Amino acid sequence: MVKTFDDIRKLAKERGKKVISIAMPESLSILEAVKELKKEGMIDAVLVGDSENIKKLLDDVRLDIDRKNIIHATDPVEAGYLSVQAIKDGAADILMKGRIPTPDLMKAVLDKEKGLRKGKLLSHVAVAEAPNYDRLLMVSDGGINIRPDVEKKIQIIKNAIVLAKSLGIAHPKIGILCPIERVNPKIPETVDAAELVRLAEKGEFGDVSLEGPTAMDVILSEEAAAKKGIESKIAGKTDIIIVHDVTTGNAILKTLIWLVGAKVGGVVLGAKVPIVLLSRSDTKKEKMLSMLLSIVCS
């Protein structure tokens, strides 16, 4: 089982070279991340944006990209569609957001005729390598679905399981995050959690251990579960946390990064190819970690 981002890097190398189509890549940190992974033989890139600016930045970072893989577009909407078209034409395996506004990229991705939809819900799955936790921790959805209902949570869980399986986790342990461990009709996420547990028991998610409602201390600590008198198969061994809304997921991830010093990457699943959606505050390292995840999933 993969337990660190170093393990993910090794796994990505085994996948063979992938091509990433990047919409508006005019960023030194993006191109430096591409350079590092290209040097290791893991990726090549199709760059869609202002060709003159791209060429200048390529010279600045000393990154060699075949000029036929530089596609000129200054309008964000056009750049989004052209980067998606590179996927559809078979020129690239992974889609990545550069400096393009997220709505412009997603407009192209979700276009019913020209996009990358395959009838499933798209969701963001983040992966964190945190100190004092003995495995990688996945959090979903802290990036796309604002306040998903039960039906959407079903697909969010299934997308997260796809990533878990790609990382070699044969039997994912999943916690449905809630403030308490009992169902309270006044707290909607606890009601959703009970329904998701019922579906898991019927085999909806395959070979997993799924528990909820589950508070964060129980999710992360076997000791906390024991003190609360809770018998749990996932306590302290959770692989995937499913959150009730995007604010909660985003807050968990930013806290892990800024207070705990965790390594965090993320990928959007549910489309025809993996999609890397970057935050404006992401460092070169975080961008590279997300790219590694997308390689593993492709």
C-alpha positions, 0 to 999 in steps of 0.5 A, a space after each residue: 500500500 502506498 503510504 507517502 508521496 515518495 511512494 506515489 512518485 515511484 508508482 507514477 514512474 511505473 505508469 509510463 510517460 503521460 502528456 498533460 494539457 495545461 490551460 494558460 500555463 503562464 506561471 513559473 511554478 507550473 513550468 518548473 513543476 513540469 520541468 522536474 517531472 519531464 526530466 524524470 521521464 514522467 510527463 510531457 506537456 501541451 501548453 495552451 495560452 499566449 504563445 509569446 509569453 509561454 516561449 519566454 517563460 520556457 526560456 526562463 526556466 530552461 524547459 524544452 517543449 516541442 513548439 508544435 505542443 504550444 497552442 496560441 490562445 489569449 481568450 480564457 474560454 478559447 484556451 479552455 476549449 483548446 486544452 480540452 480538445 487536445 485530450 479529445 484528439 488523443 494528444 494528451 492524457 491529463 487536463 490541468 488548470 493553469 492561470 485560467 479561471 476555473 469557471 472557464 475551464 469547467 465550461 469546456 470540460 462540462 460541454 455536452 458536445 465538446 467536453 469530457 463528461 462521461 455521465 458521472 459527477 465530478 469531484 475533487 479528491 485531496 490526498 494529504 501526507 501528515 506528520 503523526 498519521 501512518 498513512 495517506 489521508 484522502 478528503 473529499 470534496 473540498 473543491 467542487 461540490 458546494 453542499 452535496 446531497 446523498 446522491 452526490 455523496 454516493 458518487 463522491 465516495 465512488 470517485 474517492 475509492 477509484 483513487 484509493 484503489 489506484 494507490 493500492 488500498 484494497 480495502 478503503 476505510 471511509 469515515 463520514 465526517 459529522 460533529 457527533 456519532 449519533 443521528 440527529 434530524 437537526 444535523 443533516 449530515 448525520 442523516 446522510 451518514 446513516 443512509 450511506 452506511 446503509 448503502 455500504 452494508 448493501 454493497 453499494 461501494 464494494 469492499 470497504 469499511 464505511 462508518 458514520 456519523 463519525 466525529 473527527 477525533 474518532 476518525 483520526 484516533 483509536 484512543 479517542 474512539 476507546 475513550 468514547 466507548 465506540 467500537 470502530 474498524 476505521 478509528 485511527 486507520 481512516 483512508 478517506 474522509 467524506 465531508 458535508 460541504 466544500 467549506 469543511 473540506 477546504 478548511 481541513 486541507 488548508 489547516 493541514 498545510 499551514 498548521 501541520 505542514 502536511 504535503 497535499 495534492 489533489 485531483 478531480 475525478 469523474 471525467 474522461 481523464 483526471 483533471 488537476 485544479 490548482 489553487 492560486 496559493 499552491 506552491 511548486 511542490 503542491 502543483 507537482 504532487 497533484 500532477 503525480 496523483 493525476 498520473 497515477 489515476 490516468 
